[in-house]
Every structure is written in C-alpha cells, then in structure tokens.
Amino acid sequence: MEDIMTFFFINRAEIFIIILSVFLGIEVISNVPTVLHTPLMSGANAISGVVIIGAIILVGHTDNTLVLIVGTIAVIFATLNVVGGFVVTDRMLEMFKKKKKNK
C-alpha cells in the first residue's frame, strides 16, 4: 500500500492531467451535435492510428512486463477504435448514396 501511495505522490501531476482529460473529454463529446459525428470519428481514427504506431514501437523496444502489457492493450483498443470508426463512417456514407431502382 505504501508503494502505491508513493507512486501517486511522485506522479500526482500526470494523474491529475489524466483525470482532468477524462472529464474534459466527456464534456466535449456529450455536447457534439449529430451532424459532426462522422468528421469527429474520422479525426479519432487518425489519432488512433498514431496510437497504434506508437504502441507497436513501444512494445517492440521494451523489456518491462508492465509496459508490454499496457502497450499490447493500447494496440488492441486503438485497433478496435479504428475498425469501428471505419465501419460507422462507411454506414453513414451509405445513407447518402443514390439507391438503384429495381424494374
């Protein structure tokens, strides 16, 4: 327990930034209108692509087990985000295509 408290004390600024980012992200995303969903999803896909590349580099150069586990989880979640974003974007764009008339 003392090790955990020491970790939180040493990294309190970083932990505060992460917690603040979570609350800020929730506030921003909850106020996004439906019309902006597709462009926002595309931006999230680009950011997740960068996360995938960074996590792969991190996982490839580490000897630390914790970094390996966190990096692998980051690769998996970012990949799910990119794939899900492309699926949603594709479905949204299908709504705007002209439908073929059956004769």
C-alpha positions in Angstrom: 0.0 0.0 0.0 2.9 2.3 0.8 4.3 1.7 -2.7 1.0 2.7 -4.3 0.9 5.9 -2.2 4.5 6.7 -3.2 3.6 6.2 -6.9 0.6 8.5 -6.6 2.7 11.2 -4.8 5.5 11.1 -7.3 3.2 11.1 -10.3 0.4 13.3 -9.0 0.7 15.9 -11.8 0.4 13.3 -14.5 -2.5 11.6 -12.7 -4.3 14.9 -12.3 -3.9 15.7 -16.1 -5.3 12.2 -17.0 -8.3 12.7 -14.7 -8.9 16.2 -16.0 -8.6 15.0 -19.6 -11.3 12.3 -18.9 -13.7 14.8 -17.5 -13.0 17.3 -20.3 -13.4 14.6 -23.0 -16.8 13.5 -21.6 -18.0 17.1 -21.5 -16.8 17.8 -25.1 -18.2 14.6 -26.6 -21.6 14.9 -24.9 -22.1 18.3 -26.5 -21.2 17.2 -30.1 -24.2 17.5 -32.5 -25.1 14.5 -34.5 -24.1 16.2 -37.8 -20.5 16.4 -36.7 -20.3 12.7 -35.7 -18.7 11.5 -38.9 -15.9 14.1 -39.1 -15.2 13.6 -35.4 -15.0 9.8 -36.0 -12.5 10.4 -38.8 -10.4 12.5 -36.6 -10.5 9.9 -33.8 -9.4 7.3 -36.4 -6.4 9.4 -37.3 -5.4 9.8 -33.7 -5.9 6.1 -33.0 -3.6 5.3 -36.0 -0.9 7.3 -34.3 -1.5 5.5 -31.0 -1.2 2.1 -32.8 2.1 3.0 -34.3 3.5 4.4 -31.1 2.3 1.4 -29.1 3.8 -1.0 -31.5 7.1 0.8 -31.3 6.9 0.8 -27.5 6.0 -2.8 -27.3 8.9 -3.7 -29.7 11.6 -2.0 -27.6 10.6 -2.8 -24.1 12.0 -5.3 -21.6 9.5 -4.2 -18.9 6.5 -6.6 -18.5 4.1 -3.8 -17.4 4.9 -1.7 -20.4 4.5 -4.7 -22.6 1.0 -5.4 -21.2 -0.1 -1.8 -21.4 1.3 -1.4 -24.9 -0.5 -4.5 -26.1 -3.8 -3.3 -24.6 -3.3 0.1 -26.3 -2.7 -1.6 -29.7 -5.9 -3.7 -29.2 -8.1 -0.8 -28.2 -6.8 1.6 -30.8 -7.3 -1.1 -33.5 -10.9 -1.6 -32.3 -11.4 2.1 -32.4 -10.1 2.5 -36.0 -12.0 -0.5 -37.3 -15.2 0.6 -35.6 -14.8 4.1 -36.8 -14.4 3.0 -40.4 -17.5 0.7 -40.1 -19.6 3.6 -38.7 -18.3 6.1 -41.3 -19.0 3.6 -44.1 -22.5 3.1 -42.9 -23.1 6.8 -42.6 -21.8 7.4 -46.1 -24.0 4.7 -47.5 -27.0 6.7 -46.4 -26.1 9.5 -48.9 -25.7 7.3 -52.0 -28.4 7.1 -54.5 -30.4 3.9 -54.4 -30.8 1.9 -57.5 -34.3 1.5 -58.7 -35.5 -2.1 -59.3 -37.5 -2.5 -62.5 
